[in-house]
Amino acid sequence: MTWSISSAGGSGNTDTVVLQATGNTTYGSPQIQNFKVSKEAGMTTIPIPTKDSDNVIGLDIKGTTRSLIINGIVTGTLAQLKEFIGDLEDKVYGKQFSNTNKGHTLTVELAKTGVTTYYVIIRSFSYEWDAGVPSKISYTLDMLQVRST
């Protein structure tokens, strides 16, 4: 199983961050704990005053979005953890998607489904260190699928 996120071009930052270790990596041992994919309709709802919920008007005028959320842990030395954090924070910047930069490529390889590629922008990257455990961080990567061209 392999997971990685890399720049899709144009940002000048073409490195790849490994999210699931397949051997020794620069970052110690990253492991995916949870991968959540959801596809949502951009509905506008208009509740009717003094009416029950079965009278709500729903308008499907905003299209659909796909969210991808990865929760994981990384173990390693302090230097390895700082590098992992720095590399992912470098991918969250104001020009993730423009005419010259097409976001990032999230590549997921699973035994059951094979390789799946998503083109994404990163909405947020957060991490936390547990007290007394300096060699491990937990992180969450929240992404939104975008078009590839």
N, CA, C and O atoms as a GROMACS GRO file, in nm:
protein
  596
    1MET      N    1   0.086  -0.116   0.000
    1MET     CA    2   0.000   0.000   0.000
    1MET      C    3   0.090   0.122   0.000
    1MET      O    4   0.182   0.131   0.081
    2THR      N    5   0.065   0.217  -0.090
    2THR     CA    6   0.142   0.341  -0.092
    2THR      C    7   0.046   0.459  -0.097
    2THR      O    8  -0.061   0.452  -0.157
    3TRP      N    9   0.086   0.566  -0.034
    3TRP     CA   10   0.012   0.691  -0.034
    3TRP      C   11   0.114   0.802  -0.049
    3TRP      O   12   0.217   0.801   0.018
    4SER      N   13   0.089   0.897  -0.134
    4SER     CA   14   0.180   1.010  -0.146
    4SER      C   15   0.103   1.131  -0.196
    4SER      O   16  -0.002   1.118  -0.260
    5ILE      N   17   0.158   1.248  -0.167
    5ILE     CA   18   0.102   1.371  -0.222
    5ILE      C   19   0.218   1.450  -0.280
    5ILE      O   20   0.321   1.469  -0.215
    6SER      N   21   0.201   1.497  -0.403
    6SER     CA   22   0.307   1.572  -0.469
    6SER      C   23   0.246   1.688  -0.545
    6SER      O   24   0.127   1.688  -0.577
    7SER      N   25   0.329   1.788  -0.574
    7SER     CA   26   0.281   1.904  -0.648
    7SER      C   27   0.246   1.862  -0.790
    7SER      O   28   0.313   1.778  -0.849
    8ALA      N   29   0.139   1.921  -0.843
    8ALA     CA   30   0.095   1.886  -0.978
    8ALA      C   31   0.158   1.976  -1.083
    8ALA      O   32   0.125   1.965  -1.201
    9GLY      N   33   0.247   2.062  -1.043
    9GLY     CA   34   0.318   2.145  -1.141
    9GLY      C   35   0.299   2.293  -1.120
    9GLY      O   36   0.194   2.338  -1.073
   10GLY      N   37   0.402   2.367  -1.155
   10GLY     CA   38   0.392   2.512  -1.155
   10GLY      C   39   0.431   2.581  -1.027
   10GLY      O   40   0.458   2.701  -1.029
   11SER      N   41   0.436   2.512  -0.915
   11SER     CA   42   0.464   2.580  -0.789
   11SER      C   43   0.612   2.590  -0.761
   11SER      O   44   0.653   2.665  -0.672
   12GLY      N   45   0.694   2.518  -0.835
   12GLY     CA   46   0.836   2.516  -0.808
   12GLY      C   47   0.871   2.418  -0.698
   12GLY      O   48   0.989   2.391  -0.675
   13ASN      N   49   0.772   2.364  -0.630
   13ASN     CA   50   0.792   2.269  -0.521
   13ASN      C   51   0.746   2.133  -0.571
   13ASN      O   52   0.627   2.101  -0.564
   14THR      N   53   0.839   2.052  -0.621
   14THR     CA   54   0.801   1.927  -0.687
   14THR      C   55   0.829   1.805  -0.602
   14THR      O   56   0.825   1.692  -0.651
   15ASP      N   57   0.858   1.826  -0.473
   15ASP     CA   58   0.886   1.711  -0.389
   15ASP      C   59   0.759   1.632  -0.360
   15ASP      O   60   0.648   1.681  -0.376
   16THR      N   61   0.778   1.510  -0.318
   16THR     CA   62   0.669   1.420  -0.282
   16THR      C   63   0.675   1.392  -0.133
   16THR      O   64   0.782   1.363  -0.080
   17VAL      N   65   0.562   1.401  -0.066
   17VAL     CA   66   0.553   1.367   0.076
   17VAL      C   67   0.488   1.230   0.085
   17VAL      O   68   0.376   1.211   0.040
   18VAL      N   69   0.559   1.135   0.144
   18VAL     CA   70   0.507   0.999   0.161
   18VAL      C   71   0.419   0.997   0.285
   18VAL      O   72   0.463   1.035   0.393
   19LEU      N   73   0.294   0.954   0.269
   19LEU     CA   74   0.200   0.951   0.380
   19LEU      C   75   0.186   0.813   0.441
   19LEU      O   76   0.131   0.799   0.550
   20GLN      N   77   0.235   0.711   0.373
   20GLN     CA   78   0.232   0.574   0.425
   20GLN      C   79   0.366   0.511   0.392
   20GLN      O   80   0.399   0.497   0.274
   21ALA      N   81   0.442   0.474   0.492
   21ALA     CA   82   0.576   0.421   0.470
   21ALA      C   83   0.570   0.285   0.401
   21ALA      O   84   0.491   0.198   0.438
   22THR      N   85   0.655   0.268   0.300
   22THR     CA   86   0.669   0.138   0.234
   22THR      C   87   0.810   0.084   0.258
   22THR      O   88   0.852  -0.010   0.192
   23GLY      N   89   0.879   0.143   0.348
   23GLY     CA   90   1.018   0.112   0.383
   23GLY      C   91   1.070   0.233   0.457
   23GLY      O   92   0.991   0.317   0.501
   24ASN      N   93   1.198   0.246   0.472
   24ASN     CA   94   1.251   0.363   0.539
   24ASN      C   95   1.230   0.486   0.452
   24ASN      O   96   1.258   0.484   0.332
   25THR      N   97   1.181   0.592   0.513
   25THR     CA   98   1.163   0.718   0.442
   25THR      C   99   1.237   0.827   0.517
   25THR      O  100   1.288   0.805   0.627
   26THR      N  101   1.242   0.943   0.458
   26THR     CA  102   1.305   1.058   0.521
   26THR      C  103   1.236   1.093   0.651
   26THR      O  104   1.298   1.148   0.743
   27TYR      N  105   1.108   1.062   0.660
   27TYR     CA  106   1.027   1.107   0.773
   27TYR      C  107   1.012   1.004   0.884
   27TYR      O  108   0.924   1.023   0.969
   28GLY      N  109   1.087   0.900   0.889
   28GLY     CA  110   1.062   0.798   0.988
   28GLY      C  111   0.956   0.704   0.936
   28GLY      O  112   0.972   0.647   0.828
   29SER      N  113   0.849   0.686   1.011
   29SER     CA  114   0.746   0.588   0.972
   29SER      C  115   0.607   0.650   0.973
   29SER      O  116   0.536   0.638   1.073
   30PRO      N  117   0.565   0.714   0.863
   30PRO     CA  118   0.427   0.765   0.857
   30PRO      C  119   0.329   0.651   0.834
   30PRO      O  120   0.357   0.558   0.758
   31GLN      N  121   0.214   0.658   0.899
   31GLN     CA  122   0.111   0.556   0.884
   31GLN      C  123  -0.026   0.622   0.874
   31GLN      O  124  -0.059   0.708   0.956
   32ILE      N  125  -0.105   0.582   0.775
   32ILE     CA  126  -0.242   0.630   0.761
   32ILE      C  127  -0.329   0.552   0.859
   32ILE      O  128  -0.326   0.429   0.862
   33GLN      N  129  -0.405   0.623   0.939
   33GLN     CA  130  -0.496   0.560   1.033
   33GLN      C  131  -0.639   0.556   0.978
   33GLN      O  132  -0.716   0.465   1.009
   34ASN      N  133  -0.674   0.657   0.896
   34ASN     CA  134  -0.810   0.668   0.847
   34ASN      C  135  -0.810   0.750   0.718
   34ASN      O  136  -0.738   0.850   0.709
   35PHE      N  137  -0.887   0.709   0.620
   35PHE     CA  138  -0.903   0.782   0.494
   35PHE      C  139  -1.052   0.794   0.468
   35PHE      O  140  -1.121   0.694   0.450
   36LYS      N  141  -1.101   0.917   0.467
   36LYS     CA  142  -1.245   0.940   0.448
   36LYS      C  143  -1.266   1.019   0.321
   36LYS      O  144  -1.205   1.124   0.300
   37VAL      N  145  -1.353   0.968   0.235
   37VAL     CA  146  -1.389   1.037   0.111
   37VAL      C  147  -1.539   1.061   0.116
   37VAL      O  148  -1.617   0.970   0.144
   38SER      N  149  -1.580   1.184   0.089
   38SER     CA  150  -1.723   1.212   0.084
   38SER      C  151  -1.751   1.302  -0.036
   38SER      O  152  -1.674   1.393  -0.067
   39LYS      N  153  -1.861   1.276  -0.101
   39LYS     CA  154  -1.905   1.356  -0.215
   39LYS      C  155  -2.035   1.422  -0.173
   39LYS      O  156  -2.129   1.356  -0.128
   40GLU      N  157  -2.040   1.554  -0.189
   40GLU     CA  158  -2.152   1.629  -0.136
   40GLU      C  159  -2.216   1.715  -0.244
   40GLU      O  160  -2.146   1.776  -0.326
   41ALA      N  161  -2.348   1.720  -0.243
   41ALA     CA  162  -2.421   1.810  -0.332
   41ALA      C  163  -2.426   1.946  -0.266
   41ALA      O  164  -2.448   1.957  -0.145
   42GLY      N  165  -2.406   2.050  -0.343
   42GLY     CA  166  -2.411   2.186  -0.291
   42GLY      C  167  -2.553   2.238  -0.291
   42GLY      O  168  -2.591   2.320  -0.374
   43MET      N  169  -2.631   2.190  -0.199
   43MET     CA  170  -2.773   2.223  -0.196
   43MET      C  171  -2.798   2.355  -0.123
   43MET      O  172  -2.732   2.387  -0.024
   44THR      N  173  -2.894   2.429  -0.174
   44THR     CA  174  -2.948   2.544  -0.105
   44THR      C  175  -3.086   2.505  -0.057
   44THR      O  176  -3.168   2.458  -0.134
   45THR      N  177  -3.110   2.525   0.070
   45THR     CA  178  -3.242   2.489   0.125
   45THR      C  179  -3.314   2.614   0.172
   45THR      O  180  -3.254   2.708   0.223
   46ILE      N  181  -3.445   2.611   0.152
   46ILE     CA  182  -3.529   2.724   0.194
   46ILE      C  183  -3.642   2.667   0.280
   46ILE      O  184  -3.741   2.615   0.228
   47PRO      N  185  -3.626   2.678   0.412
   47PRO     CA  186  -3.736   2.633   0.500
   47PRO      C  187  -3.854   2.731   0.490
   47PRO      O  188  -3.834   2.851   0.473
   48ILE      N  189  -3.972   2.679   0.501
   48ILE     CA  190  -4.092   2.761   0.493
   48ILE      C  191  -4.137   2.795   0.636
   48ILE      O  192  -4.158   2.704   0.717
   49PRO      N  193  -4.150   2.923   0.668
   49PRO     CA  194  -4.193   2.961   0.803
   49PRO      C  195  -4.325   2.895   0.841
   49PRO      O  196  -4.416   2.887   0.759
   50THR      N  197  -4.335   2.851   0.961
   50THR     CA  198  -4.452   2.786   1.023
   50THR      C  199  -4.484   2.649   0.962
   50THR      O  200  -4.589   2.593   0.991
   51LYS      N  201  -4.395   2.594   0.878
   51LYS     CA  202  -4.418   2.462   0.818
   51LYS      C  203  -4.315   2.363   0.871
   51LYS      O  204  -4.208   2.402   0.919
   52ASP      N  205  -4.348   2.235   0.863
   52ASP     CA  206  -4.258   2.129   0.908
   52ASP      C  207  -4.149   2.104   0.802
   52ASP      O  208  -4.153   2.161   0.693
   53SER      N  209  -4.053   2.019   0.837
   53SER     CA  210  -3.936   1.995   0.751
   53SER      C  211  -3.971   1.930   0.618
   53SER      O  212  -3.892   1.940   0.524
   54ASP      N  213  -4.084   1.863   0.607
   54ASP     CA  214  -4.119   1.802   0.479
   54ASP      C  215  -4.169   1.904   0.377
   54ASP      O  216  -4.208   1.867   0.266
   55ASN      N  217  -4.168   2.034   0.414
   55ASN     CA  218  -4.205   2.141   0.322
   55ASN      C  219  -4.086   2.225   0.277
   55ASN      O  220  -4.104   2.326   0.208
   56VAL      N  221  -3.965   2.185   0.314
   56VAL     CA  222  -3.846   2.260   0.276
   56VAL      C  223  -3.825   2.251   0.125
   56VAL      O  224  -3.843   2.145   0.065
   57ILE      N  225  -3.788   2.362   0.066
   57ILE     CA  226  -3.758   2.365  -0.076
   57ILE      C  227  -3.607   2.344  -0.090
   57ILE      O  228  -3.528   2.415  -0.028
   58GLY      N  229  -3.568   2.247  -0.171
   58GLY     CA  230  -3.427   2.220  -0.194
   58GLY      C  231  -3.388   2.253  -0.337
   58GLY      O  232  -3.454   2.209  -0.432
   59LEU      N  233  -3.281   2.330  -0.354
   59LEU     CA  234  -3.234   2.368  -0.487
   59LEU      C  235  -3.093   2.314  -0.506
   59LEU      O  236  -3.002   2.346  -0.429
   60ASP      N  237  -3.075   2.234  -0.609
   60ASP     CA  238  -2.943   2.177  -0.640
   60ASP      C  239  -2.879   2.264  -0.747
   60ASP      O  240  -2.880   2.230  -0.865
   61ILE      N  241  -2.822   2.378  -0.705
   61ILE     CA  242  -2.768   2.473  -0.802
   61ILE      C  243  -2.618   2.498  -0.786
   61ILE      O  244  -2.560   2.576  -0.861
   62LYS      N  245  -2.556   2.431  -0.691
   62LYS     CA  246  -2.415   2.459  -0.664
   62LYS      C  247  -2.321   2.348  -0.709
   62LYS      O  248  -2.200   2.359  -0.685
   63GLY      N  249  -2.369   2.244  -0.774
   63GLY     CA  250  -2.281   2.136  -0.817
   63GLY      C  251  -2.241   2.045  -0.701
   63GLY      O  252  -2.303   2.048  -0.595
   64THR      N  253  -2.137   1.965  -0.723
   64THR     CA  254  -2.093   1.871  -0.620
   64THR      C  255  -1.945   1.892  -0.588
   64THR      O  256  -1.869   1.945  -0.669
   65THR      N  257  -1.907   1.852  -0.469
   65THR     CA  258  -1.767   1.856  -0.427
   65THR      C  259  -1.730   1.722  -0.365
   65THR      O  260  -1.815   1.650  -0.312
   66ARG      N  261  -1.602   1.689  -0.373
   66ARG     CA  262  -1.551   1.568  -0.309
   66ARG      C  263  -1.444   1.610  -0.208
   66ARG      O  264  -1.346   1.676  -0.244
   67SER      N  265  -1.465   1.572  -0.084
   67SER     CA  266  -1.368   1.599   0.023
   67SER      C  267  -1.291   1.472   0.053
   67SER      O  268  -1.347   1.362   0.052
   68LEU      N  269  -1.163   1.487   0.080
   68LEU     CA  270  -1.077   1.374   0.117
   68LEU      C  271  -1.004   1.413   0.246
   68LEU      O  272  -0.935   1.514   0.250
   69ILE      N  273  -1.019   1.333   0.348
   69ILE     CA  274  -0.956   1.361   0.477
   69ILE      C  275  -0.872   1.241   0.517
   69ILE      O  276  -0.919   1.128   0.519
   70ILE      N  277  -0.746   1.270   0.548
   70ILE     CA  278  -0.654   1.166   0.593
   70ILE      C  279  -0.614   1.197   0.736
   70ILE      O  280  -0.572   1.308   0.767
   71ASN      N  281  -0.627   1.097   0.823
   71ASN     CA  282  -0.576   1.105   0.959
   71ASN      C  283  -0.464   1.003   0.971
   71ASN      O  284  -0.479   0.889   0.927
   72GLY      N  285  -0.353   1.044   1.030
   72GLY     CA  286  -0.242   0.951   1.042
   72GLY      C  287  -0.151   0.986   1.157
   72GLY      O  288  -0.173   1.083   1.229
   73ILE      N  289  -0.047   0.905   1.171
   73ILE     CA  290   0.057   0.930   1.269
   73ILE      C  291   0.192   0.918   1.198
   73ILE      O  292   0.205   0.850   1.097
   74VAL      N  293   0.290   0.985   1.254
   74VAL     CA  294   0.426   0.973   1.205
   74VAL      C  295   0.516   0.956   1.328
   74VAL      O  296   0.507   1.031   1.424
   75THR      N  297   0.601   0.854   1.322
   75THR     CA  298   0.699   0.836   1.428
   75THR      C  299   0.838   0.858   1.370
   75THR      O  300   0.862   0.830   1.252
   76GLY      N  301   0.928   0.909   1.451
   76GLY     CA  302   1.064   0.932   1.406
   76GLY      C  303   1.137   1.024   1.502
   76GLY      O  304   1.089   1.054   1.611
   77THR      N  305   1.252   1.066   1.459
   77THR     CA  306   1.330   1.160   1.540
   77THR      C  307   1.265   1.298   1.531
   77THR      O  308   1.180   1.322   1.446
   78LEU      N  309   1.306   1.387   1.619
   78LEU     CA  310   1.254   1.522   1.617
   78LEU      C  311   1.281   1.588   1.482
   78LEU      O  312   1.194   1.657   1.429
   79ALA      N  313   1.399   1.567   1.427
   79ALA     CA  314   1.434   1.626   1.296
   79ALA      C  315   1.344   1.569   1.186
   79ALA      O  316   1.300   1.643   1.098
   80GLN      N  317   1.317   1.438   1.189
   80GLN     CA  318   1.230   1.378   1.088
   80GLN      C  319   1.088   1.432   1.097
   80GLN      O  320   1.026   1.461   0.995
   81LEU      N  321   1.037   1.448   1.219
   81LEU     CA  322   0.902   1.498   1.237
   81LEU      C  323   0.891   1.644   1.192
   81LEU      O  324   0.793   1.683   1.129
   82LYS      N  325   0.993   1.725   1.224
   82LYS     CA  326   0.992   1.864   1.181
   82LYS      C  327   0.996   1.873   1.028
   82LYS      O  328   0.932   1.961   0.971
   83GLU      N  329   1.070   1.785   0.962
   83GLU     CA  330   1.076   1.786   0.816
   83GLU      C  331   0.940   1.748   0.755
   83GLU      O  332   0.896   1.811   0.659
   84PHE      N  333   0.875   1.647   0.811
   84PHE     CA  334   0.742   1.606   0.765
   84PHE      C  335   0.644   1.723   0.778
   84PHE      O  336   0.572   1.755   0.683
   85ILE      N  337   0.642   1.787   0.895
   85ILE     CA  338   0.553   1.901   0.919
   85ILE      C  339   0.585   2.014   0.821
   85ILE      O  340   0.494   2.070   0.760
   86GLY      N  341   0.711   2.047   0.808
   86GLY     CA  342   0.752   2.157   0.719
   86GLY      C  343   0.713   2.131   0.574
   86GLY      O  344   0.665   2.221   0.506
   87ASP      N  345   0.735   2.008   0.528
   87ASP     CA  346   0.702   1.978   0.388
   87ASP      C  347   0.552   1.986   0.362
   87ASP      O  348   0.511   2.034   0.256
   88LEU      N  349   0.469   1.939   0.455
   88LEU     CA  350   0.325   1.949   0.434
   88LEU      C  351   0.277   2.093   0.449
   88LEU      O  352   0.190   2.137   0.374
   89GLU      N  353   0.332   2.167   0.545
   89GLU     CA  354   0.292   2.307   0.558
   89GLU      C  355   0.331   2.387   0.434
   89GLU      O  356   0.261   2.481   0.397
   90ASP      N  357   0.442   2.350   0.369
   90ASP     CA  358   0.483   2.418   0.246
   90ASP      C  359   0.383   2.396   0.133
   90ASP      O  360   0.377   2.477   0.041
   91LYS      N  361   0.305   2.290   0.139
   91LYS     CA  362   0.207   2.262   0.033
   91LYS      C  363   0.076   2.338   0.055
   91LYS      O  364  -0.009   2.341  -0.035
   92VAL      N  365   0.057   2.398   0.172
   92VAL     CA  366  -0.063   2.477   0.199
   92VAL      C  367  -0.024   2.624   0.183
   92VAL      O  368   0.029   2.685   0.275
   93TYR      N  369  -0.052   2.679   0.067
   93TYR     CA  370  -0.018   2.818   0.039
   93TYR      C  371  -0.126   2.878  -0.049
   93TYR      O  372  -0.212   2.807  -0.100
   94GLY      N  373  -0.121   3.009  -0.067
   94GLY     CA  374  -0.229   3.083  -0.132
   94GLY      C  375  -0.248   3.060  -0.280
   94GLY      O  376  -0.351   3.099  -0.335
   95LYS      N  377  -0.151   3.000  -0.348
   95LYS     CA  378  -0.165   2.981  -0.493
   95LYS      C  379  -0.162   2.832  -0.528
   95LYS      O  380  -0.090   2.791  -0.619
   96GLN      N  381  -0.239   2.752  -0.456
   96GLN     CA  382  -0.241   2.609  -0.484
   96GLN      C  383  -0.303   2.578  -0.619
   96GLN      O  384  -0.265   2.481  -0.684
   97PHE      N  385  -0.398   2.661  -0.662
   97PHE     CA  386  -0.465   2.635  -0.790
   97PHE      C  387  -0.478   2.766  -0.866
   97PHE      O  388  -0.544   2.859  -0.820
   98SER      N  389  -0.414   2.773  -0.982
   98SER     CA  390  -0.420   2.892  -1.066
   98SER      C  391  -0.399   2.847  -1.211
   98SER      O  392  -0.401   2.728  -1.240
   99ASN      N  393  -0.379   2.942  -1.300
   99ASN     CA  394  -0.356   2.907  -1.441
   99ASN      C  395  -0.228   2.825  -1.458
   99ASN      O  396  -0.221   2.741  -1.548
  100THR      N  397  -0.128   2.849  -1.374
  100THR     CA  398  -0.001   2.779  -1.389
  100THR      C  399   0.020   2.668  -1.288
  100THR      O  400   0.109   2.584  -1.307
  101ASN      N  401  -0.059   2.664  -1.184
  101ASN     CA  402  -0.042   2.562  -1.080
  101ASN      C  403  -0.174   2.486  -1.065
  101ASN      O  404  -0.277   2.546  -1.037
  102LYS      N  405  -0.170   2.358  -1.083
  102LYS     CA  406  -0.292   2.278  -1.082
  102LYS      C  407  -0.309   2.199  -0.953
  102LYS      O  408  -0.358   2.086  -0.955
  103GLY      N  409  -0.269   2.258  -0.842
  103GLY     CA  410  -0.289   2.193  -0.714
  103GLY      C  411  -0.186   2.084  -0.690
  103GLY      O  412  -0.070   2.096  -0.730
  104HIS      N  413  -0.229   1.978  -0.625
  104HIS     CA  414  -0.142   1.867  -0.589
  104HIS      C  415  -0.202   1.737  -0.640
  104HIS      O  416  -0.322   1.729  -0.667
  105THR      N  417  -0.120   1.636  -0.653
  105THR     CA  418  -0.166   1.504  -0.694
  105THR      C  419  -0.161   1.414  -0.573
  105THR      O  420  -0.054   1.394  -0.515
  106LEU      N  421  -0.274   1.358  -0.533
  106LEU     CA  422  -0.280   1.260  -0.426
  106LEU      C  423  -0.290   1.123  -0.492
  106LEU      O  424  -0.388   1.095  -0.561
  107THR      N  425  -0.191   1.038  -0.470
  107THR     CA  426  -0.190   0.904  -0.527
  107THR      C  427  -0.214   0.804  -0.416
  107THR      O  428  -0.142   0.801  -0.316
  108VAL      N  429  -0.316   0.720  -0.434
  108VAL     CA  430  -0.352   0.620  -0.335
  108VAL      C  431  -0.348   0.484  -0.404
  108VAL      O  432  -0.411   0.465  -0.508
  109GLU      N  433  -0.275   0.391  -0.347
  109GLU     CA  434  -0.271   0.255  -0.401
  109GLU      C  435  -0.317   0.158  -0.294
  109GLU      O  436  -0.254   0.145  -0.189
  110LEU      N  437  -0.427   0.091  -0.322
  110LEU     CA  438  -0.482  -0.008  -0.231
  110LEU      C  439  -0.490  -0.143  -0.301
  110LEU      O  440  -0.510  -0.149  -0.422
  111ALA      N  441  -0.474  -0.249  -0.226
  111ALA     CA  442  -0.476  -0.382  -0.285
  111ALA      C  443  -0.610  -0.412  -0.354
  111ALA      O  444  -0.612  -0.477  -0.458
  112LYS      N  445  -0.720  -0.365  -0.297
  112LYS     CA  446  -0.852  -0.397  -0.352
  112LYS      C  447  -0.890  -0.314  -0.474
  112LYS      O  448  -0.957  -0.364  -0.564
  113THR      N  449  -0.846  -0.187  -0.478
  113THR     CA  450  -0.892  -0.098  -0.585
  113THR      C  451  -0.782  -0.056  -0.682
  113THR      O  452  -0.812   0.006  -0.784
  114GLY      N  453  -0.658  -0.088  -0.653
  114GLY     CA  454  -0.549  -0.045  -0.738
  114GLY      C  455  -0.514   0.100  -0.712
  114GLY      O  456  -0.541   0.153  -0.604
  115VAL      N  457  -0.453   0.165  -0.810
  115VAL     CA  458  -0.406   0.303  -0.795
  115VAL      C  459  -0.519   0.401  -0.831
  115VAL      O  460  -0.581   0.388  -0.937
  116THR      N  461  -0.543   0.496  -0.744
  116THR     CA  462  -0.639   0.603  -0.769
  116THR      C  463  -0.565   0.735  -0.754
  116THR      O  464  -0.490   0.754  -0.658
  117THR      N  465  -0.584   0.825  -0.849
  117THR     CA  466  -0.521   0.956  -0.844
  117THR      C  467  -0.628   1.063  -0.830
  117THR      O  468  -0.726   1.064  -0.905
  118TYR      N  469  -0.609   1.151  -0.734
  118TYR     CA  470  -0.698   1.265  -0.714
  118TYR      C  471  -0.615   1.392  -0.732
  118TYR      O  472  -0.500   1.397  -0.687
  119TYR      N  473  -0.671   1.492  -0.797
  119TYR     CA  474  -0.609   1.623  -0.803
  119TYR      C  475  -0.676   1.705  -0.695
  119TYR      O  476  -0.798   1.718  -0.694
  120VAL      N  477  -0.598   1.761  -0.604
  120VAL     CA  478  -0.654   1.822  -0.484
  120VAL      C  479  -0.588   1.956  -0.451
  120VAL      O  480  -0.476   1.984  -0.494
  121ILE      N  481  -0.661   2.035  -0.375
  121ILE     CA  482  -0.602   2.147  -0.304
  121ILE      C  483  -0.620   2.116  -0.156
  121ILE      O  484  -0.716   2.049  -0.116
  122ILE      N  485  -0.528   2.164  -0.076
  122ILE     CA  486  -0.530   2.133   0.066
  122ILE      C  487  -0.602   2.244   0.140
  122ILE      O  488  -0.560   2.360   0.137
  123ARG      N  489  -0.712   2.207   0.206
  123ARG     CA  490  -0.786   2.306   0.286
  123ARG      C  491  -0.716   2.331   0.418
  123ARG      O  492  -0.707   2.445   0.464
  124SER      N  493  -0.666   2.224   0.479
  124SER     CA  494  -0.595   2.243   0.605
  124SER      C  495  -0.504   2.124   0.635
  124SER      O  496  -0.530   2.011   0.593
  125PHE      N  497  -0.398   2.153   0.707
  125PHE     CA  498  -0.308   2.052   0.762
  125PHE      C  499  -0.290   2.086   0.909
  125PHE      O  500  -0.248   2.197   0.943
  126SER      N  501  -0.322   1.992   0.996
  126SER     CA  502  -0.304   2.014   1.138
  126SER      C  503  -0.232   1.894   1.198
  126SER      O  504  -0.241   1.783   1.147
  127TYR      N  505  -0.161   1.920   1.305
  127TYR     CA  506  -0.089   1.812   1.373
  127TYR      C  507  -0.087   1.840   1.522
  127TYR      O  508  -0.107   1.953   1.566
  128GLU      N  509  -0.062   1.735   1.598
  128GLU     CA  510  -0.048   1.752   1.742
  128GLU      C  511   0.053   1.654   1.798
  128GLU      O  512   0.064   1.539   1.755
  129TRP      N  513   0.125   1.703   1.896
  129TRP     CA  514   0.220   1.622   1.971
  129TRP      C  515   0.154   1.588   2.102
  129TRP      O  516   0.100   1.676   2.169
  130ASP      N  517   0.156   1.462   2.142
  130ASP     CA  518   0.105   1.423   2.273
  130ASP      C  519   0.212   1.447   2.378
  130ASP      O  520   0.330   1.422   2.354
  131ALA      N  521   0.170   1.494   2.493
  131ALA     CA  522   0.264   1.522   2.602
  131ALA      C  523   0.342   1.394   2.637
  131ALA      O  524   0.284   1.287   2.654
  132GLY      N  525   0.472   1.408   2.648
  132GLY     CA  526   0.556   1.296   2.688
  132GLY      C  527   0.592   1.200   2.576
  132GLY      O  528   0.658   1.100   2.600
  133VAL      N  529   0.548   1.229   2.452
  133VAL     CA  530   0.579   1.140   2.339
  133VAL      C  531   0.644   1.225   2.228
  133VAL      O  532   0.576   1.260   2.131
  134PRO      N  533   0.772   1.258   2.242
  134PRO     CA  534   0.835   1.347   2.145
  134PRO      C  535   0.866   1.283   2.010
  134PRO      O  536   0.903   1.353   1.915
  135SER      N  537   0.851   1.151   1.999
  135SER     CA  538   0.887   1.082   1.874
  135SER      C  539   0.766   1.047   1.788
  135SER      O  540   0.780   0.969   1.694
  136LYS      N  541   0.649   1.105   1.817
  136LYS     CA  542   0.528   1.073   1.740
  136LYS      C  543   0.437   1.194   1.732
  136LYS      O  544   0.417   1.265   1.831
  137ILE      N  545   0.382   1.218   1.614
  137ILE     CA  546   0.277   1.319   1.598
  137ILE      C  547   0.156   1.254   1.532
  137ILE      O  548   0.169   1.155   1.460
  138SER      N  549   0.040   1.309   1.559
  138SER     CA  550  -0.084   1.275   1.489
  138SER      C  551  -0.115   1.391   1.397
  138SER      O  552  -0.092   1.506   1.433
  139TYR      N  553  -0.166   1.362   1.277
  139TYR     CA  554  -0.195   1.471   1.185
  139TYR      C  555  -0.325   1.446   1.110
  139TYR      O  556  -0.372   1.333   1.099
  140THR      N  557  -0.381   1.554   1.058
  140THR     CA  558  -0.500   1.550   0.973
  140THR      C  559  -0.474   1.636   0.851
  140THR      O  560  -0.426   1.749   0.862
  141LEU      N  561  -0.505   1.581   0.735
  141LEU     CA  562  -0.489   1.650   0.608
  141LEU      C  563  -0.627   1.654   0.543
  141LEU      O  564  -0.683   1.550   0.509
  142ASP      N  565  -0.683   1.775   0.526
  142ASP     CA  566  -0.816   1.794   0.471
  142ASP      C  567  -0.802   1.854   0.331
  142ASP      O  568  -0.747   1.963   0.316
  143MET      N  569  -0.852   1.782   0.230
  143MET     CA  570  -0.832   1.824   0.090
  143MET      C  571  -0.965   1.830   0.016
  143MET      O  572  -1.064   1.769   0.056
  144LEU      N  573  -0.964   1.905  -0.093
  144LEU     CA  574  -1.080   1.919  -0.180
  144LEU      C  575  -1.037   1.882  -0.322
  144LEU      O  576  -0.937   1.934  -0.372
  145GLN      N  577  -1.111   1.792  -0.386
  145GLN     CA  578  -1.079   1.753  -0.523
  145GLN      C  579  -1.106   1.868  -0.618
  145GLN      O  580  -1.208   1.937  -0.607
  146VAL      N  581  -1.012   1.890  -0.713
  146VAL     CA  582  -1.028   1.993  -0.815
  146VAL      C  583  -1.003   1.931  -0.952
  146VAL      O  584  -0.954   1.818  -0.962
  147ARG      N  585  -1.035   2.003  -1.056
  147ARG     CA  586  -1.012   1.950  -1.190
  147ARG      C  587  -0.864   1.950  -1.222
  147ARG      O  588  -0.787   2.027  -1.164
  148SER      N  589  -0.823   1.864  -1.310
  148SER     CA  590  -0.681   1.845  -1.338
  148SER      C  591  -0.627   1.939  -1.444
  148SER      O  592  -0.506   1.946  -1.462
  149THR      N  593  -0.712   2.011  -1.514
  149THR     CA  594  -0.662   2.101  -1.619
  149THR      C  595  -0.715   2.242  -1.600
  149THR      O  596  -0.683   2.331  -1.678
   0.00000   0.00000   0.00000
